[in-house]
C-alpha cells in the first residue's frame, strides 16, 4: 500500500482512512519521552525498534536539528511491552 503511514511506519492504513488526531497521531521525540517516561535508549535500542520519520527542519527554529516524529500508537505499544517485561522479570541484561 502506498501511503504515508505505510511507507514511513509499515502500517497498512491508507491516507484517506488515517486518523491524525488520535489513533495515528505523530508525536515528537521529546513528547514521546515526556508522555511515556522513556529515555533515549528506549527509543533507539530497545525491542521493538521504533521507526520514525524525520522532518525537514525544526518547526520553531530552522537552525536547530531536524525533528523526529514517531507514531504515537507504536510508542505506546513499545512502552507497554517494555513495562510487561520488567514486571515479569524478563527484561534484558542491558536494562
C-alpha positions in Angstrom: 0.0 0.0 0.0 1.4 3.3 -1.0 0.5 5.7 1.9 2.4 7.9 4.3 1.9 5.5 7.2 2.6 2.5 5.0 5.9 3.9 3.7 7.1 5.5 6.9 5.9 3.2 9.6 5.0 -0.1 7.8 1.3 0.4 8.9 -1.4 -0.7 6.4 -3.6 2.4 6.6 -4.5 4.5 3.5 -4.1 8.3 3.6 -7.9 8.8 3.5 -8.5 6.5 6.5 -5.8 8.0 8.6 -6.8 9.5 12.0 -4.3 12.3 12.6 -5.9 13.5 15.8 -5.9 10.3 17.9 -5.0 6.9 16.6 -2.4 7.8 14.1 -1.1 11.0 15.6 2.6 11.7 15.1 4.5 12.9 18.2 8.0 14.4 18.6 10.8 12.5 20.3 10.6 14.9 23.2 6.9 14.5 23.6 7.2 10.7 23.4 9.9 10.8 26.2 7.8 13.0 28.4 4.4 11.3 27.8 5.7 7.7 28.3 8.6 8.5 30.7 11.1 7.0 28.2 14.9 7.5 27.8 16.8 7.9 24.5 17.9 4.2 24.7 14.2 3.2 24.9 13.5 4.9 21.6 16.8 3.9 19.9 17.8 0.5 21.1 15.2 -1.5 22.9 12.9 -4.0 21.2 10.6 -3.4 19.4 12.7 -0.9 17.5 10.6 2.2 16.7 10.6 3.7 13.3 10.4 7.5 12.8 10.1 10.0 10.0 12.5 12.9 10.1 11.0 16.3 9.3 12.9 18.7 7.0 13.6 21.2 9.7 12.5 22.1 13.2 9.2 24.0 13.2 10.2 26.5 15.9 13.8 27.3 14.7 15.3 26.1 11.5 18.8 26.3 13.0 18.1 23.6 15.5 18.4 19.9 14.5 15.9 18.0 12.5 12.9 16.8 14.4 12.0 13.1 14.6 8.3 12.2 14.5 7.1 8.9 16.0 3.8 7.2 15.6 2.1 7.5 19.0 0.4 4.1 18.6 3.8 2.4 18.2 5.4 4.3 21.1 2.6 3.4 23.4 2.8 -0.3 22.3 6.6 -0.4 22.8 6.1 1.2 26.3 3.5 -1.4 27.3 5.8 -4.2 26.0 8.8 -3.0 28.0 6.7 -2.5 31.1 5.4 -6.1 30.9 8.9 -7.4 30.5 10.0 -5.5 33.5 7.1 -6.6 35.7 7.5 -10.3 34.8 11.3 -10.2 35.4 12.1 -11.0 31.8 13.9 -7.7 31.0 17.2 -7.8 29.0 20.5 -7.8 30.8 21.3 -4.3 29.5 18.3 -2.8 31.3 
